[in-house]
Amino acid sequence: MPIAILPTGTANDFANVLKIPLDINLAIDKIINSKPTNIDLGIINEDYFVNIASSGMFTDVSQRVDENLKNSIGRVSYIIKGIEDALRLRKFSVHVKSKELEYEGDMYLILILNGRTAGNINLAHYAMLDDGYLDVIIFKAMPIPKTIPLLLDIIKGAPIDKYNEIIYFKTDDLYIDCKENIVTDIDGERGPDFPLHIKCDKEGIKILGIE
């Protein structure tokens, strides 16, 4: 059964990557007059995600932002909460394993993207919605003097694969384990507990309104 997306969220990351008009009437018109298109689907343990799964710093911002604040100032509320988190940097020990790469060490944040953006920040520059792969980004723990300029560069749109402190690769099958008490997030909602088995279901979902 094909599905359609109405862009009524706070950031509308996935609607934007699908180039769905933010005007609801235009979006509905496009949905009605389109044919289904197959795109990839992320699977994380027993759950699914269309845009992003994540863990570490900043990733549960959407879960912690006050609903009244989010409704009044939109995605700016995410930025405010993110700045608060950045002032209290915390590293986490993580083990990431796939056939392409294995990493065991400290990180601030890990993102697994099907789309390209999180909070309207372009992160996965090489992501494609129908290539059968997910884009994995690991922000390794680093000295604070390096962290702030790096984050500012990324917010401005700098390609992240130029930094030695960031690991960026594609995979269709990934294991992640973390013994520390941190939550996961999938598309803005709380995700499953560790350990995580993440897979890409190539063209696993039909979407209307993107032709």
C-alpha positions in Angstrom: 0.0 0.0 0.0 1.6 3.3 -1.0 1.8 6.1 1.5 2.0 9.9 1.2 3.5 12.5 3.5 1.9 15.8 4.5 4.6 18.3 5.6 3.0 19.3 8.9 6.0 18.6 11.1 8.5 21.0 12.8 11.5 20.5 10.5 9.9 18.5 7.7 13.3 17.0 6.9 12.0 14.0 4.9 9.3 16.0 3.1 12.1 18.4 2.0 14.4 15.7 0.7 11.4 14.3 -1.3 10.7 17.8 -2.6 7.2 17.8 -1.3 5.7 21.3 -1.3 5.3 22.8 2.2 2.0 24.3 1.1 -0.6 21.6 2.1 -2.9 22.2 -0.9 0.0 21.9 -3.3 1.2 18.8 -1.6 -2.2 17.1 -1.7 -2.6 18.0 -5.4 0.8 16.5 -6.1 -0.1 13.3 -4.2 -3.4 12.9 -6.0 -1.8 13.3 -9.5 1.3 11.1 -8.9 2.2 7.5 -9.3 3.9 5.4 -6.5 7.7 5.6 -6.3 9.7 3.0 -4.5 12.3 4.2 -2.0 14.5 2.6 0.6 13.3 1.9 4.2 15.4 1.7 7.3 14.9 -1.2 9.8 16.2 -0.9 13.3 15.6 -4.0 15.4 11.8 -4.4 15.2 11.1 -0.8 14.2 11.3 1.2 11.0 12.4 4.7 10.0 12.2 6.7 6.8 14.7 9.5 7.4 17.1 9.0 10.4 18.0 6.8 13.3 20.5 8.3 15.8 22.0 8.1 19.3 24.3 10.2 21.4 24.3 13.9 22.0 21.6 16.1 20.4 19.7 13.1 19.1 16.8 13.2 21.5 16.3 17.0 21.3 12.9 16.6 19.6 11.8 14.4 22.5 12.9 16.9 25.1 11.7 20.2 23.6 8.7 21.6 25.3 5.6 21.2 23.0 4.4 24.8 23.6 7.9 26.2 22.7 8.1 23.9 19.6 4.6 25.0 18.4 5.4 28.7 18.9 8.9 29.0 17.3 9.2 25.8 15.4 12.7 24.4 14.5 14.4 27.3 16.3 13.4 25.5 19.5 15.7 22.6 18.4 18.6 24.9 17.8 18.2 26.4 21.3 18.1 23.0 23.0 21.1 21.9 20.8 23.1 24.8 22.0 22.3 23.9 25.6 23.6 20.4 25.0 26.8 21.7 23.2 27.7 23.5 26.4 27.8 20.1 28.2 29.7 17.8 25.9 29.7 14.2 26.8 31.4 11.3 25.1 30.1 7.7 24.8 31.9 4.4 24.2 30.4 2.6 21.2 31.1 -0.4 19.1 30.0 -0.1 15.4 30.4 -3.1 13.0 29.6 -3.6 9.4 31.2 -5.4 6.5 32.5 -2.0 5.3 34.0 -0.7 8.6 34.4 -1.5 12.3 34.9 1.2 14.9 35.3 0.8 18.7 35.9 4.0 20.6 34.4 7.2 22.0 31.9 9.3 20.1 29.6 12.2 20.6 27.0 11.2 18.1 26.1 8.6 15.5 23.6 9.2 12.7 22.2 6.6 10.3 20.4 8.4 7.5 18.2 7.3 4.6 17.6 11.0 3.7 20.1 13.8 3.7 19.2 16.2 6.5 18.5 16.4 10.2 17.0 19.6 11.6 17.3 21.0 8.0 21.1 20.7 8.2 22.6 18.9 5.2 24.7 16.0 6.6 24.6 13.0 4.3 25.8 14.7 1.1 26.0 11.5 -0.8 22.7 9.9 0.3 20.3 8.5 -2.3 16.8 7.3 -1.4 16.8 4.2 -3.7 20.4 3.0 -3.7 19.9 0.2 -1.2 22.3 1.8 1.4 22.0 3.9 4.5 24.6 6.6 5.2 26.3 6.3 8.6 28.0 9.3 10.3 30.0 9.0 13.5 31.2 12.1 15.2 34.2 10.9 17.2 35.0 12.5 20.6 37.5 15.3 20.2 39.0 18.2 22.2 36.5 21.0 22.8 38.6 23.6 20.8 38.1 21.4 17.7 34.4 20.7 18.4 32.9 24.2 18.1 34.5 25.3 14.8 33.7 21.9 13.3 30.0 22.1 14.3 29.8 25.7 12.9 31.3 24.5 9.6 28.8 21.7 9.4 25.8 24.0 10.1 27.1 26.2 7.3 27.0 23.2 4.9 30.6 22.1 4.8 31.1 18.5 3.5 31.7 16.3 6.5 33.9 13.7 4.9 36.8 16.1 4.9 37.2 15.9 8.7 39.4 13.2 10.4 37.2 13.4 13.4 34.1 12.2 11.5 33.6 8.8 10.0 31.2 8.7 7.0 30.4 5.5 5.1 27.5 3.6 3.4 26.2 0.2 4.4 23.1 -1.9 4.2 23.7 -3.9 7.4 25.1 -2.5 10.7 25.4 -3.5 14.3 25.8 -0.9 17.1 26.3 -1.6 20.8 26.7 0.9 23.7 26.9 -0.1 27.3 26.1 3.4 28.6 22.7 4.8 29.5 21.7 6.7 26.3 18.6 6.6 24.3 18.1 6.2 20.6 15.9 8.3 18.3 14.1 7.3 15.1 12.4 10.0 13.1 12.0 12.2 16.2 10.6 9.5 18.5 12.3 7.3 21.0 13.8 4.3 19.4 14.8 0.8 20.7 17.5 0.0 23.3 21.0 -1.2 22.5 22.2 -3.4 20.9 20.9 -2.3 17.5 20.8 -4.2 14.3 20.1 -1.8 11.4 19.3 -2.8 7.9 18.3 -1.2 4.6 15.2 -2.6 2.9 16.0 -1.6 -0.7 12.9 0.1 -2.3 10.9 -1.2 0.7 8.2 1.4 0.7 6.0 3.1 -1.9 5.6 6.9 -1.7 3.1 9.1 -3.5 3.7 12.8 -4.4 7.3 12.8 -5.3 7.2 12.5 -9.1 
